[in-house]
Amino acid sequence: MQFILEESMFQNGSYSIEYGSKKATFTIIAEDYLGSGGLSLSVNRMICVIEEYDEAGSLLSEQFGSLVIGLGDKNVAVMTDDISIRGKLLSKDNMDRCLVELYED
């Protein structure tokens, strides 16, 4: 299954999609932290949790999917034609330029 994530798909920073016996949940993380000495840190990325269920609907497994643009794992891949963002983490700022592919097996 292939699709492009759009901000309108997210409710409270999260979007879930069911496919086959799996469910993928994408969560936007956009947080700022203020550390000691006035140093600040911004976290701007997305995570993906993939749950797999058996025929009775019981949870079999739960895994993180890799959301590095241009790479993939056995569950998900994120591709783009924009070479300037390859190798970066998927975020709310670049998700509209990427094609997400979820693997059913």
Sequence and secondary structure as in RCSB ss.txt:
>XXXX:A:sequence
MQFILEESMFQNGSYSIEYGSKKATFTIIAEDYLGSGGLSLSVNRMICVIEEYDEAGSLLSEQFGSLVIGLGDKN
VAVMTDDISIRGKLLSKDNMDRCLVELYED
>XXXX:A:secstr
 EE   GGG BTTEEEEEETTEEEEEEEEEEEEE GGG EEEEEEEEEEEEEE TTS EEEEEEE  BTT B SS
EEEE S GGGTTSB  TTTGGG EEEE   
